[in-house]
Amino acid sequence: MKPEEIQARVLYRDALMLIIDKPAGLPVHAGPGGGDNLERHFDALRFGLPRAPTLAHRLDRDTSGCLVLGRHPKALRKLGKLFQEGRVSKTYWAVVAGSPPAEEGHIEASLFKRTNKNGWKMEVVPDGTPDSQASVTDYKVRGRAETPDGPLTWVELYPRTGRTHQIRVHMAHVGCPLLGDPAYGGPPGALHLHSRGIVLPLYPSRDPVGAEAPVPAHLRAALKRCGWAGE
């Protein structure tokens, strides 16, 4: 990724933070196997400051959209507190296989990271299971489509907690795995999950700061089938 390419993905910038539009398919930081990652390009986002910004939270490699960066340590502490206290409002768009049980819903299901010789994945477990994490996601159906392979649904999601793979596991739990998510029962292909918008009450005397990320190319066809009219 060239400097001008990551700079063009900046959705919001001020003295404390940046919100960028993360591309799908690029991990936010280096994994054990190395390879390209988003953090290695952050030097292009200094915009005059002495150090590169730092991740305030994470998105999965194959998830696109709004990602918040702190521009210096003090800013990062403020942002970290907002995320930790659940005061950041996040909106995701997804296309799922199947039909959710209601037009609007509330999914409350604890998650546990199960590790075996083949790797790890998250799973829903009974409340109170040792080392499990309480997790809550609200959703709203935005559109539907019938296809030869079954129904598709465009869903807007509001995670109230920030657990690993939370949206993916919760939607699979209600019988609607995401397109492109075979790990949790969905059909293969590109993951249809996009961090559409984010709002942060960062400044006590100002309105909350927010941004909205444009829909990436790999989601557009399925969204249009479900009634999305475009940007």
Secondary structure, DSSP 4 states (H G I P E B T S, - for coil): --HHHHHTTEEEE-SSEEEEEEPTT--SS-BTTB---SGGGGGGG-TTSSS--EESS---TT-EEEEEEESSHHHHHHHHHHHHTT--EEEEEEEEES--SSSEEEEE-EEEEEEETTEEEEEEE-TT-TT-B--EEEEEEEEEEEETTEEEEEEEEEESS--TTHHHHHHHHTT-PBTT-GGGTPPSSS--EEEEEEEE---TTSPPEEEEPPPPHHHHHHHHHTT----
